[in-house]
Amino acid sequence: HFVCGDFNVAPEEADIWAPDRNRRSAGFTDEERLAFRQLCREAGLVDVFRALHPQKRHVYTYWDYRTRARLRNRGWRIDGWLATPQAM
């Protein structure tokens, strides 16, 4: 099984440009990240990108247009694919 979409959560520190500056930002709070990981675990799903590229950094799916963040690649990876281990 696969699930894809705009999850609006950057699950890991590697999924956001400046994790230290965004700890209290919606989409990167500890509570949201914990809930997302717990939901995935309970549903038996894994983050496909992170499973295939555990060390990859600076790969994002969202950039703030107001700050022209894409020009500097300062983004968030908040969209993705989840899958059951059997589907991987």
C-alpha positions in Angstrom: 0.0 0.0 0.0 1.0 3.6 -0.7 -0.1 6.9 0.7 1.0 10.1 -0.9 0.2 13.7 -0.2 0.9 17.0 1.4 1.3 16.0 5.1 2.3 19.5 6.2 4.8 18.0 8.7 8.6 17.9 8.3 9.2 14.6 10.2 13.0 14.8 10.7 15.5 17.6 11.3 17.0 16.7 7.9 13.6 17.6 6.3 13.8 21.3 7.0 16.4 24.0 6.2 16.8 25.5 9.7 15.4 23.1 12.3 16.8 25.0 15.3 15.0 28.2 14.2 11.7 26.4 13.5 11.0 24.3 16.6 7.9 26.3 17.3 6.7 26.6 13.7 3.6 24.9 12.6 4.6 21.7 10.8 7.7 21.2 12.8 6.7 21.3 16.5 7.8 18.3 18.6 4.1 17.4 19.1 3.4 17.3 15.4 6.5 15.3 14.5 5.8 12.8 17.3 2.2 12.4 16.3 3.2 11.9 12.6 5.8 9.3 13.5 3.3 7.5 15.8 0.6 7.5 13.1 3.0 6.0 10.6 4.2 3.4 13.1 0.6 2.4 14.0 -0.4 2.2 10.3 2.7 0.2 9.5 3.9 2.9 7.0 7.4 4.1 6.3 8.6 7.4 4.7 9.8 6.2 1.3 12.2 9.0 0.6 13.8 8.8 4.0 14.0 5.0 3.8 15.8 5.1 0.5 17.9 8.2 1.3 18.5 8.3 5.0 21.4 10.7 4.9 20.1 13.0 2.1 19.8 16.7 3.1 18.5 19.8 1.3 15.8 18.1 -0.6 12.5 20.0 -0.1 9.0 20.2 -1.5 8.0 23.6 -0.2 9.7 27.0 -0.2 8.2 30.2 1.2 7.5 32.4 -1.9 7.4 35.6 0.2 11.1 35.3 1.2 12.1 33.9 -2.1 13.4 30.8 -0.3 13.6 28.6 -3.3 16.4 30.8 -4.8 18.5 29.8 -1.7 17.0 26.3 -1.3 15.7 27.1 2.2 12.7 24.8 2.3 10.8 22.1 4.0 10.1 18.5 2.9 6.4 18.3 3.9 5.0 16.3 1.0 5.8 12.7 0.4 5.1 9.1 -0.1 4.5 6.6 2.7 4.4 2.8 2.1 4.1 -0.5 3.8 7.5 -2.3 4.0 6.2 -5.0 1.7 5.5 -2.4 -1.1 9.0 -1.1 -0.9 
